[in-house]
């Protein structure tokens, strides 16, 4: 279940008060344990969790492919959900090395990293070129809302979409967290063996540096976001050679030169 209905008092500027019910998005703690180590606790929508943990492992550079994930056990508790992951033995050193440097976790992605160099590790260059043009982005923007089922119901979640070079929305994942939504999309594509094939990713969020990094690590040739970028997002996109489109709206968009 990804939403529930609650009662609210609706009040107008004229002082009229009425009782209504409204769907709200469910947000739960999701703890990720890797090879027996507690690695992170994320606040997430409790859906598409195998996609989520696969994309998370790829984005954290703990796995190189979906096949590195040998087993996943999902354990629901009153406090939240525990995802117990087993990675192939060849990736074990990565896990123990990162756990040694990680005492806490947060959505900023910096907490627990002992030095700044580790926080901004070099990104692989994006080698694939997108075949999409501006018209494709506008088409994808127009289509995206029809694929945002949970957001249409609650108005409270982000979406990440894989779009074709012509702007057709091929696959969408939603989550209360913009990072989680992108991890879910990346994980779903990896598990299905889907490539970008000259397409692009469209995100219903601001363009943070973490999202740029996830795109580069996933080999995404172009990232388009509905809101503005940060300075670090722009710098990281340039470093990786990632084509970046921001403030993508129905009437205009901005492209990083």
Secondary structure, DSSP 8 states (H G I E B T S, - for coil): --EEEEEEEEE-TT--EEEEEEEEE--EEEEEEETTEEEEEEEE-SSSHHHHHHHHHHHTTS-SSGGGEEEEEEEE-SS-EEEEEEE-GGGHHHHHHHHHT-S---TTS-TT-SSHHHHT-------------HHHHHHHHHHHHHH-HHHHHHS--EEEEEE-TT--EEEEEEESSHHHHHHHHHHHHHHHT---TT-EEEESS-B-HHHHHHHHHTT-SEEEESS-B-HHHHHHHHHHT-EEEES--SS--EE--
